[in-house]
Amino acid sequence: MEMAETVYHIPAMLEPCMEGLSINPDGVYADLTFGGGGHSRAILSRLSKKGKLIVFDQDMDAYANVPDDDRIIFCHSNFCYFANFLDYYGFPKIDGIIADLGVSFHHFDEAERGFSFRFDGPLDMRMNRDRRKSAETVLNEYAEDELTNIFRLYGEMNNAKKIAQTIVKARASKPLTQISQLNAILEPMVGADRQKKDLAKVFQAIRIEVNDEMDTLKRMLESVPGALKEGGRLVVLTYHSLEDRLVKNFVKVGNFDGKQEKDFYGNAVRPLEPIGKVTGPDDEEIERNPRSRSAKLRVAERTAND
């Protein structure tokens, strides 16, 4: 089966990610965000016939991108459950894990998926279309204070309360089902000079809530130390400050609060060791793939297993 990577998604920082994984040709690896398969294809090209790659995606659309290769196993699942699947397939400890937390081009560019304010379409935003909760559910059923918290925490909007109040007032006369309705509501509240950025923040906030992105990211990261062999690598690409803060803290100190825990002797207790500094795409990549502009790459290595 031929992969549709160029249509579905362009992988960010491909070579730096591969360098971060430091691939053992005979090793076992996991791509937790398969999408268009760009990172997976690069991993496969570096594996021997003995190597293995387990990939995860909660959106079955991604299955069309899986190559015909007996070294790869596709798991239709949210990545927070990845460790369970590794156990099931007989790979409880593996050599490396990669997670690209960016939303696939496929989702942003398909109007019917409802991820972008650029098109009219249904208020959906579900990564997994088997889930009941959609953007429509959130916007029509959440209380005003819940919406306020979402826009404030996940969108970092200064006028979160006003946006929530306006949505609640609008839905009282007619349920919100289309992106065009939401855009019309938001237009008076976003500055003309910042319209795209403000709309992007609102849509980001709703998307994060619909897909429980922060909680699932935490659960995934907490499973990483137990799934990596000693010396195994974790490679993560983040795209906004909320998720990057979680990854940064977990990699640096082993928790999400950012406070370093120490043992009885005063030694730092953390399951992962940061490798190098956080990096971003170079100018050439940004010119070739503008959507990679906000990417941040973090690499960590599993320390001695407890």
C-alpha positions in Angstrom: 0.0 0.0 0.0 1.5 3.4 -1.0 1.6 6.0 1.8 -0.2 9.3 1.3 2.1 11.3 3.6 2.4 14.4 1.3 -1.4 14.8 1.3 -2.2 13.7 4.9 0.7 15.4 6.7 4.3 16.6 6.4 6.4 15.4 9.3 8.1 18.2 11.2 11.9 18.1 12.0 12.2 14.7 10.5 16.0 14.3 10.7 16.4 15.8 14.2 13.7 13.4 15.4 15.6 10.4 13.9 18.8 11.6 15.5 17.1 12.0 18.8 15.8 8.4 18.7 19.3 7.1 18.0 17.8 4.1 16.3 19.1 0.6 16.9 18.4 -1.3 13.6 17.3 -4.4 15.5 15.3 -2.5 18.0 11.6 -2.0 18.7 10.0 1.4 18.5 6.6 3.1 18.9 5.2 6.0 16.9 2.4 7.2 19.1 1.0 9.7 16.6 1.1 7.9 13.2 -1.0 10.3 11.1 0.5 10.4 7.6 3.2 8.0 8.6 6.2 10.3 7.8 8.1 9.7 11.0 7.2 6.0 10.9 8.5 5.6 7.3 11.8 7.2 8.4 12.1 4.8 11.3 11.3 1.8 9.1 14.1 2.8 6.7 16.5 2.6 9.5 15.4 -0.8 10.9 16.7 -4.2 9.9 14.4 -7.2 9.2 14.6 -7.9 12.9 13.3 -4.4 13.9 9.7 -3.7 14.8 7.5 -0.6 14.8 4.2 -0.3 16.7 2.2 2.7 15.6 -0.9 4.3 17.2 -3.7 6.6 15.9 -7.2 7.1 17.2 -8.4 8.3 13.8 -9.0 5.4 11.5 -8.4 7.7 8.5 -4.7 7.2 9.3 -5.0 3.5 8.6 -5.0 4.2 4.8 -1.4 5.4 5.3 0.0 2.2 6.8 2.6 0.6 4.5 2.6 -3.0 3.5 5.4 -4.1 5.8 5.4 -7.0 8.3 7.6 -5.0 10.7 4.8 -2.6 11.5 1.8 -3.1 13.8 -1.1 -0.5 13.6 -3.1 0.1 16.8 -6.4 2.0 16.5 -6.2 3.7 19.9 -5.6 6.8 21.9 -1.9 7.0 22.7 -2.6 7.1 26.5 -3.2 3.3 26.3 0.0 2.6 24.3 1.7 0.6 27.2 -1.2 -1.8 27.3 -0.8 -2.6 23.6 3.0 -3.0 24.0 2.3 -5.6 26.7 -0.4 -7.3 24.5 2.0 -7.7 21.5 4.8 -8.9 23.7 7.0 -5.8 23.8 6.8 -4.5 27.4 10.1 -2.7 27.1 11.1 -1.0 23.9 14.0 1.1 22.5 12.3 4.3 21.6 9.1 6.3 21.5 8.2 9.3 19.3 5.1 11.5 19.7 4.4 14.4 17.3 1.6 16.3 19.1 0.7 18.5 16.2 -2.7 18.2 14.5 -2.4 16.5 11.0 -2.8 18.7 7.9 -5.6 16.2 7.1 -7.6 17.4 10.0 -7.1 21.1 9.5 -7.7 20.9 5.7 -10.8 18.7 5.7 -13.8 21.0 6.2 -16.1 18.2 7.4 -13.8 17.4 10.4 -14.4 20.9 11.8 -10.9 21.7 13.1 -10.4 25.0 11.2 -12.1 28.3 11.2 -11.1 28.7 7.6 -13.9 26.6 6.3 -17.6 26.1 7.0 -18.5 22.7 8.2 -19.9 20.8 11.2 -18.7 21.7 14.7 -16.9 18.4 15.2 -13.2 18.4 16.1 -13.1 14.8 17.2 -9.8 13.0 16.5 -11.7 9.7 17.2 -15.1 9.9 15.4 -16.4 7.1 17.6 -16.5 9.5 20.6 -19.8 11.1 21.5 -18.3 14.5 22.7 -17.8 16.9 19.8 -17.4 20.6 19.5 -21.1 20.9 19.0 -21.6 19.1 22.4 -19.2 21.4 24.2 -20.6 24.6 22.8 -24.3 23.6 23.3 -24.2 21.7 26.6 -21.4 23.2 28.7 -22.4 25.7 31.4 -21.1 29.3 31.0 -18.5 28.9 33.7 -17.2 25.7 32.1 -16.8 27.4 28.7 -15.1 30.4 30.4 -12.5 28.0 32.0 -11.9 26.3 28.7 -11.2 29.5 26.8 -9.1 30.9 29.6 -7.0 27.8 30.3 -6.7 26.2 26.9 -7.0 29.3 24.7 -5.4 31.8 27.1 -8.0 34.3 26.0 -8.3 37.5 28.1 -12.0 37.9 27.2 -12.9 34.3 27.9 -15.9 35.2 30.0 -17.3 37.5 27.4 -16.9 34.8 24.7 -18.7 32.2 26.9 -21.5 34.6 27.7 -22.1 35.4 24.0 -22.1 31.7 23.0 -24.6 30.8 25.8 -26.9 33.7 24.6 -26.7 32.7 21.0 -27.4 29.0 21.5 -30.5 29.9 23.5 -32.3 30.8 20.3 -30.6 28.3 18.0 -28.3 25.4 18.6 -24.8 25.9 17.3 -24.0 23.2 14.7 -21.8 24.9 12.0 -18.5 26.7 12.0 -20.0 29.7 10.2 -22.3 30.2 13.2 -19.4 30.2 15.7 -17.3 32.5 13.5 -20.2 35.0 13.3 -20.5 35.0 17.1 -16.8 35.5 17.6 -16.2 38.1 14.9 -17.2 41.2 17.0 -15.0 40.0 19.8 -11.7 39.5 18.0 -9.5 42.3 16.8 -9.2 42.8 13.1 -5.4 42.8 13.4 -5.4 39.6 15.4 -8.4 37.9 13.9 -6.7 34.7 12.7 -4.6 34.3 15.9 -7.6 34.9 18.2 -9.8 32.5 16.2 -7.1 29.9 16.3 -6.9 30.2 20.1 -10.6 29.7 20.5 -10.6 26.7 18.1 -7.6 25.3 19.9 -9.3 25.6 23.3 -12.4 23.7 22.0 -10.3 21.0 20.3 -8.3 20.4 23.5 -11.5 20.0 25.5 -13.2 17.7 22.9 -10.2 15.4 22.8 -9.2 15.6 26.4 -5.7 16.4 25.1 -4.1 17.6 28.4 -5.2 14.6 30.4 -4.3 12.0 27.8 -0.9 13.6 27.3 -0.2 13.3 31.1 -1.3 9.7 31.1 0.9 8.9 28.1 4.0 10.6 29.6 3.5 8.7 32.9 3.6 5.4 31.0 6.8 6.2 29.1 9.4 5.3 31.8 7.9 1.9 32.4 7.8 1.2 28.6 11.4 2.2 27.8 14.5 0.0 28.2 17.4 1.6 30.1 18.9 4.0 27.6 15.8 4.0 25.5 14.8 7.4 24.0 11.7 9.6 24.1 11.3 12.1 21.3 8.4 14.6 21.6 7.3 17.5 19.3 5.1 20.1 20.9 3.3 23.0 19.3 1.8 25.2 22.0 2.9 26.3 25.5 0.3 24.2 27.4 1.5 20.9 26.1 5.2 21.9 26.0 5.1 22.9 29.7 3.9 19.4 30.6 6.5 17.7 28.5 9.3 20.0 29.7 8.5 19.4 33.4 8.1 15.7 33.0 11.3 15.3 31.1 13.2 17.6 33.5 11.9 16.5 36.9 9.6 13.5 36.4 6.3 15.3 37.3 4.1 18.0 35.9 4.5 20.5 38.7 8.1 21.3 37.9 9.3 20.6 41.4 12.4 18.4 41.7 12.0 15.5 44.1 15.1 14.1 45.8 15.9 10.9 47.6 17.2 10.5 51.2 20.7 11.4 50.0 19.6 14.5 48.2 19.9 13.0 44.7 17.4 14.1 42.1 14.7 11.5 41.5 13.6 11.4 37.8 13.1 8.5 35.4 14.3 10.4 32.3 17.4 12.4 31.5 17.0 15.3 29.1 19.3 15.0 26.0 20.6 18.3 24.6 18.5 21.5 24.5 15.0 22.1 23.2 15.2 22.9 19.4 13.0 24.1 16.7 12.9 23.9 12.9 15.5 25.8 10.9 14.6 28.6 8.4 14.7 26.3 5.5 12.1 23.9 7.0 9.9 26.8 8.0 9.9 28.1 4.5 9.1 24.7 3.1 6.6 23.8 5.8 5.2 27.0 7.5 3.1 24.9 9.9 6.2 23.6 11.6 7.1 27.1 12.8 5.9 26.6 16.4 7.4 23.1 16.8 9.6 22.4 19.7 11.6 19.2 19.9 12.5 17.6 23.2 14.6 14.4 23.6 15.1 12.4 26.8 16.7 9.1 27.7 15.5 6.5 30.2 17.8 6.4 33.2 18.6 3.2 35.1 15.3 1.2 35.7 14.2 1.0 39.3 
